[in-house]
Amino acid sequence: MFYYLLKYVLLGPLLRVVFRPRIEGLEHVPSSGAAIVAGNHLSFSDHFLMPAILKRRITFLAKAEYFTGPGVKGRLTAFFFRSAGQIPVDRSGKDAGQAAIREGLGVLRKGELLGIYPEGTRSHDGRLYKGKVGVAVMALKAGVPVVPCAMIGTFEAQPPGRVVPHLHPIVIRFGKPLDFSRYAGMENEKAVLRAVTDEIMYAILSLSEQEYVDQYAAVAKAEQATAGAERERRFPRMPLS
């Protein structure tokens, strides 16, 4: 109930008025039946803008940290995500990927839309990074189409670290559904999973026109943080006075 209150009364109309997102290819999202919407992930705003413009309800697999934050802000964030029907996924530990797949398949078995960001985390620099194969596993096991989606302009509107978004033109672009029925029963083949995932990422890339990096975003973030720490160690900042 709260999901539809947010979508049609509280948040959805506000987002449409403030950002005036241009929607392209909405007809490619199936009007019924299970499907995966796989998109790039540039901003915290992505969680709200895509559901606001879709005619159907969509459930995202959200990182567990959104549900466990401390203080008043943490409790409000957790309340919002739970009320909106989003599913917490613990991304730590070796079984994290399997837990996400189980939760995603549960959504698809109910004939619903599942939203997923194959990169696994937000892009820290606006580029598109290598996709994780979980999206391919779910698509093949559930036998559902994958609709590629590109969020354009959300990185500029709300880059990492910014709480209040800038007013910036937003485009949400959907591509034609990708059919992977030719790979039915091959969800345990690593080469097939990689090929399916790469095809999905290429479709997203074609829609978003981002620069592509053949590296996992989490790895790139870690390397950047390590390099920054090393620079700080070698060249510490001098006090101004």
N, C-alpha and C positions, 0 to 999 in steps of 0.2 A: 504493500500500500504506500509506504513512504517513498519507494522508488518512483511511482507515478506522480506523487505529490511534488517531488523534486523536479521531475522531467517536465511536467505540464503547468505547474503553478509557481514554484519557488525559484529554481535555478535555471531550468531550460529557457524560459522566455527572457530572463536577464542576460544569459550568455548570447542569445540570438541578437538582442538589441545592442549590447555592448560591442561584440566582436563582428557581428554581421558576417558570419562565415559563408563563403561561397561553396556550394555543394555540387560536386560533379560525379556522375555515374551511380547515383543512389539506386537506380533501377537494377543494378547488378547484385544488390543484396536480396537474397531470396525472401519472399513475403511469408513463407512458412517453411517448416522443417528445419532440421539441424544443419548448422554450417559454422565454419570458423571464419572470423574476420581477423586477418593478420596484418598488423600495421607497424610502421616505424614508430619510435618513441622518443620524442624530442623535449617534452615538457610535462610537468605535473598537470597542466591544463588538459592534456590529451584525455585523461580519465573522465572529464566532464563534457568536453565538446563533442566527442563522437556519440556517446549515448544521447546527448541532447538533440541531435539531428536525425537519429535513426527512428524509423517508424516502429520498429520492434524493440522489445527489451533485449539488452545484451549484458551478459555476465562476464566480468573480467577476473582473471586470477591475479590478485593483488599481493604484493609482498607483505609478509607477516608483520613487519615493522610498523605498518600503518595502523595495526590493531593493538599494538603494545606500547605506544609512546607514553612517556610520563607526563604528569601534570594535567591541567585543564585542557590545554591544546591537544594532548595525546588522547584524552578521553573523548573530546569532541570529534577528532579525526576518526577514531575507532567507531564511534556511534554512527558517523556519516557513512563509512564504508559498509558496515554491517546492515544498516537500514537500506542502503542502495543495493543490497543483495550481492556484494562482491565477496569473493572467497579468499581467505588468507592462505598464503602458501609460504612455508618456511623454506628459505633458499639456502640454509646452511646444512651441512652434513651430506653424506654420500647418497642418502635416500630422498633428498629434496626433489630431484627431478621426477622420480617415480610417484611421489605424493602429488605433484602438480598434474601429472598425466592422469592419475586416478580421479582427481577432482574435475578436471576438464572433461573426461569421458562421461562422468556423471551428468554434467550439464548437457552434453550432446545426446545422451540416451533419452533425455526428456524432450528432445526435439527442439531445443532452444539454440540461440546464437551464443557462441563463445568468443570472447575477445582475447587476443593474445598478442604480445610483443615478442617476436622470435629472437630479438637481440638480447632479451633477458633483463635489460636495465636501460635507463635513459641514456641517450647519447650525450656525452659531456662537451662535445664540440660541434654538434650539428651534422656530423657525417653519419652515414649508414654503415653499421658493422655486421659482421658475419652472424648468421642466424644459428640458434641452437636447434637440434633435431627433434625436440619434444613436439613441435607443431606437426612435423611429419608423422611421428608415431600416432598422434591422436587422429590426424586426418585419415590414415590408412586403417587403423583399428576401428574407427567409427564409420568409415566409408562415406565421408561427407566432403562437400566441396570447400575450397578455401578461397575467400574473397580478399584479394590484396587491397590495402588501404594506405594512402599517404596523407599524413598530416603536414601541411606546408604553412610555415609562418609561426608556428607555436614556439619554436626555439627562440625566435626574436621577441615574441610576446612575453615569454616567461622562461628565460634561461635558467640553468641550475643555480640555486642560491637566491633567486628573486622570489619574494613572497607575493607581492602585488603585481599582476601582469601589466605590461605596456599595452596600449591600444595599437594593434598592428594587424594588417590584413591577414585573414586566415582562409586557407583553402583546404577542404576535406575531399579527397578524390578517391573513388572506388573503382577498381578494375573488374574485368570479367572474371567470373568464378573459375578457379582452376580445378580440373577433374583429374584425380589420381587413381581412378578405378583400375587402370592398367597395372597397377602395382598391388592389387588386392592380395592379401596373404603374405606379403613380403615385408611386414613391419619389423622383422628382426634382422633384416639385411642392412648392415651398416652403409654399404655403398648406395643402396636405394634411398635410405633415409637422408643421406647427404645430398643426393641428387634432387630429391623432392624439396628439401629445405632450400637449396640453392635456387631452384626454380621459383619458389615463393619469394625469396629475397630479390631476385632479378625483376620480378613483377612489381614489387614495391619500389625498387630503384627506378624502374621505367616511369612510374607514376610520380615519384618525388623529385627525380633529377638531382639527388644528392650525390656527393662524392662517396664512393664505396671504399671501405677498408676491409681487407680479407683477414680480419683478426677479431676475436671476441671483444666486445666493449669493456667487459670487466677486466680483462687482461690489459687493455690499453689504458684504462683508468689507473690500474695498479702501477703500471710502468711509469706513467706520468707523475703519480704521487711519489714514487721512489726517486725519480730524477729530480723532482722539486726538493725533496728532503736532502738529497746529496748536494744540490747547489747551495742550499741554505747552510749545510755543514761546512762546505768549502769556502763559501763567501757569505758569512753572516752579516746581517744588516747592522750598520753602525747606528748608534743612538743619535738623534738629531741635536741633542744638547746635553 
